[in-house]
Amino acid sequence: MGVMASRDRSERGYESLYTESESAPVVRDIFAMRFPKAAQVLDLTYGLGTFWKWDYPFGLHKNDWVTEADTHHDFTNYPSAYYDVVAFDPPFSAIGPPSDDNGDWSARYGASRQQGGPQNIKEVVAYTLAGIQSAMSVAHQGIIVKTQRVVESGKLHDVPHAVKVEIYSRGWQVTDHVYLHAPRRPQPSGRKVNNFRNVLSEFIVATP
């Protein structure tokens, strides 16, 4: 079971650290603390629904490009609508050759842009910021975005910082940034381990 290991007040909002294997407990607690009265929620990148493995009390609208969902809109250009809260999990790294031999990861993020998922870190950031703009355009209580820092070509790229700058530049505020340090998953048989891939994920919560 995960633990909320720290909770400190800063000028940028609350900071918390979870040690969970899933995102759902983090999302559950964010709603309990920040959006207890939410009635209609949109997940822009629903995927397999990993955010929602809990007994949520609101109506959830599921949007995803390739999986079975309520709608199949581009997450960076969602049509005009009204939701209390919008949550999404944009791509956190460039695609490269698909490891599963069918390219499903690439297809998830993109048919209306270039060729599927982002090709480099600049596109990762661009997709993420466009998703924030899209989420803000339909959210009235707040948004939740999951992101993380990325190492590409030997350099550390602070994507969460870019997200926060975008939020503030649009007149919103960051009310929480919650870190998820998931346990390292076992590697498939025969795969060489080059690094531990245990970068913290960060859930950034923003309100108008």
N, C-alpha and C positions, 0 to 999 in steps of 0.2 A: 504494500500500500504506500502511496506517495505521501510526502510530507511537505507542508508549506514551511520552509526552513527559515525564512526571514521576511520581515515586513517593516520597511522604514519609509518615513515620509520624506520626500525630496521636492524640490521646486518643479520637477517634471512629473509628479504624481507618485503613486505607490509603486514599490518594487517588491516582488515576491519571487521565490524560487520553489519550484515543484520538482520532485524526483518521482515521476510517474512513467509508466510504459505507454500511456495513451494521452491524447490531447483532451479527451472528454471531461475529466475532472477539472481541468483548468477552465474550460469554457463554462461548465456548470457553475463554478464559483464566481466567475466574472458576471454572469447573469444574476446570481443571487445578490451580489454586492452592488452592481452598477445599473442593472436593467430589470429589477424585479417586476415591473409593471408592463413589460413588453408583451404585446399581444400577437404581432405578426413579424416574423423574422425571415430574412433571406440569406441563404448560403450561396454565394456567387460561384463557388467551385466545389460542389457537393462531393464529387468522387464517390467513395465508399461510405461516406457518412460518419467518418471517425470522430467528428466533433460532437455527435449527437447520441452517443451510447449512454444516455441517462434519461430519466423520466422528465423531459422538458414540458413545461405547462402552457406553451404557446403554439400558435400555428406556424409551422415551418414550411417555407417554400424552397424547393430544391432546384438549383440551376447547375447544369454541367454539360460540357460540350459532347461528351461521348458516352457517359454512363446513363442508366435509366434514371431520369429525373423529371420534375414537372415541366421544366423548360430547358432549352438548349441554346441560350444566348452567349455570345462572346462576353466573358467577364469584364473586359475593359470597356464595353459599350452596351451596358444594360439599358433597355428601353425605359421610358418614363413610368414610374410606379411609386407606391408609398409603402414603406416598411418602417417599423419602429427601429429595428437594429439590422445591420448587415454584417455578416462574418464571411471571411474568405481566407483561403490558403494558396497564395500565388506560387508560381515556380520559384525555387530558391537557388537553382543553379542552371547552367547551360546544359543542353541535352547531350551532345556527343553521340557516338554510336549506341544504339539501343542494346542493353544487356539482355533483354528478354526476347530478342529476335523478331519482335513484331512492332516495336515502336509505339506502344500504347501511351507511354508517358508523353511522347512528343505530340500525339494527337490530342491529348486532353486540353492543351492550352492554345489551341489555335487555329483552326482552319481559316479564319478570316484574316489572319496576319501571316505573311511570309509562308513558311513551311513548318507549321506546327510550333513546337516550343522554342524558347529563346536559344540563340546560337552562341551567345557570349554574355559576360556579366553586365555589359551595358544594356543589352536587351532584357536581362533579368530585372534590372532596376526600372527600365522604361515600362515593362509590363506591370510591375508592381505598382508604380505610381499611377499608371492609367487605371488600374483596378481600384485604387483609392479614390480617384476622381469619380469613377463610376459608382462606387459604394456611397460616397457622400451625396451624390445626386438623388438618391432614393431613400436614404436613411434619415430619420428625424430625431431619434434619441442618441444614436451613436453607431460606431463601427468597431469591429474586431478584426485585426489582420495578423496572421502568423508569418513570421519571417525569421531570418537568421543571417549572421555574418558568413561570408563565403571566401574561401581561398581559391584564387584562379591565377595561374601562371606565376605562382610564388608570391602573390600579393594578397593581403587581407582587405576585403571590400566590405565596408560597414553599411550594409543595406538597411538595417534598422534606423541608422542615423538619417539616411536619405528619406525614409518613410516619415520620420518625425518632422523633418524640415518641411516636407510637403504638407503635412497636416497643419502645422502652424502657419504656413504661407497662405493657406486657404481660410484662415480665421477660426479654425477649430483648435481644441486643446487636447494634449495627451493626459488622460486621467489615471491610467495604469500602464505599466509595462511589466509583464509577468514572464519569468523565465522557466522553461521546461528542460530539464536535464534527464532525458530518457536513458535507461540502461542500454548499454551496447548490445546489439543483436548478434547472435551467432552467425558466422559467415557460412555460406553454402560450401558443401564438400568440394574440394579441389580449387577453391578460390584463394589466391594469395592475398594476405592482409598487408596493405601498404600503410595504413594509418587507422586510428581508432574511430574517426568520424563521429566524435562525441561533442560536436559544436552545440552550444545552447540554442534552442529555439526561443523566440521571443514573441509573446502575444502583446500587441500594442492596442490599447483601448483608447478611442478618441470620441469626444463629444463636441457638439456645436457650441 
